Amino acid sequence: MTTIEIVAGILLIIASLVIILIVLAQESKDQGLTSAIGGGANESFYDKNMGRTRDAKLSRFTKIAAIVFFIVTLAVNVLSAIKK
């Protein structure tokens, strides 16, 4: 293994752990049968906006970590194909 492959492997492990932790930190969008019947109107305007900021940040970090994971995976595959 070359040092590039080792560094890429470490980056993949870190990115996957970050994705797992961020997804676990996000609140569930599913509110069950109450939301289906009531249309989700039982939340106040303040609750919706307060949750949106935190959820928006977590969603953005999830997207960034997924993009890093995808790019590093592609780079490792391209480098290993060139190496052969």
Secondary structure, DSSP 8 states (H G I E B T S, - for coil): --HHHHHHHHHHHHHHHHHHHHHHHS--S--THHHHHHTTTTS-HHHHHHHHHHHHHHHHHHHHHHHHHHHHHHHHHHHHHHH-
